[in-house]
Amino acid sequence: MDDIDTQERKETVNATAANASATNYTANNTPSANSPAMEPTVTTGDWFLTLFITAIPLIGLIMLFVWAFGGGANENKSNWAKAMLLWILIGIVLSAVVVGVFFAKYYRRFAAGF
């Protein structure tokens, strides 16, 4: 009797573990039908082209907005573009603060002609 109960518990545990893992991935580590749709991987060539485009002064900034908010880009590239725009904004704000502090401190010297 004890062996039967132990066997039933093992089968129940194994079945529960199998069902839990099957909800996300199959045995060969590919997404199952129940898992959310995965974005395709952005290749090295795509990243190379993306970085090249963003290095072009005005076009790069426009493309960052397109990739971030256009809706047609890969989710990974969209998130990257949003992060880059935030870094650009932080850089502009910090630059304005530094320039403002510099001119506030030395305004009298510049106005007096040294």
Buried (B, 14 or more C-beta within 10 A) or exposed (E): EEEEEEEEEEEEEEEEEEEEEBEEEEEEEEEEEEEEEEEEEBEEEBEEEBEEBBEEEEEBBEBBEBBBEEEEBBEBBBEBBBEBBEEEEEEEEEEEEEEEEEEEEEEEEEEEEE
